[in-house]
Amino acid sequence: MDTFIAQCLSGLATGGIYASLALALVMIHQATRLVNFAQGELAMFSTYIAWSLIQAGLPYWAAFFATLAVSFAAGIVIERVVLRPVQGASPLAMVVVFIGLLVILNSVAGWIYSYTVRPFPSPFPSEPLLGQHYISSHDLGAIGVTLAMLLAIYAFFRFTPLGLAMRAAAQNPESARLAGIRVGWMRALGWGLACAIGAVAGMMVAPIVFLDPNMMAGVLLYAFAAALLGGIDNPFGAVFGGFFVGVLENLLGAYVIGQELKLTVALVVIVAVLVVKPAGLFGRAMVRRV
């Protein structure tokens, strides 16, 4: 029973990381109706920025918030410089742009930092917190950081004028323009916010998987499965899907398929959702007249 509880709690910790990245995927999908295949590489590059700041002598949390600011600004620049010129292009062209961005970020990170695996520090103590032995301090801290971030994002979109304007621009751009909202800049701010959210996921997962340019490949697959399961157009669904996939992956890996085949859980979830319920558990089916 103790092992089962430990696996569930550890799954919630990794699931929170998947939820963060899935939420970033959903935000960009709401703005572009496309999946950002470079989201994992953006998170990886942000984590390298945090590592560089820590190596330069900055305290962890100062480097953490500085990285969020840099990632937010980088997301805006990418949307303005790279994506805005091809905004009216076909979906296939946009997918090629995303894949190109993925390859470029991965190659630049390898060129600057090399492909050597590096340890990334955790801000949490090495001893388990609260006298329990079910979950490590880092896993418990990662859950806390993820929940705090999700609560802040909810409050931002629910109660601030800027958050409401971003929601309106994502849901109905034409009506938002008629209401005086600058949809282009709302899309750019959404990209910035998605990059900052991805940076949190990268910094929380790096102490677990270690830091290297390919560290987010598997994490992105789980996040994509989480976003599809919850609904690619539903932020709440993405969060639920992240926690669910994290726990499911841990339990199946521990009791059914073994640790070597855990990545297949994400693939099975993706295929099952696309076959049985393409809109996801909380998503809305899109119906168009032709």
Summary of the structure (lengths in Angstrom):
residues: 290
radius of gyration: 18.8
end to end distance: 54.9
largest distance: 61.5
contacts: 1008
relative contact order: 0.19
helix: 76%
strand: 1%
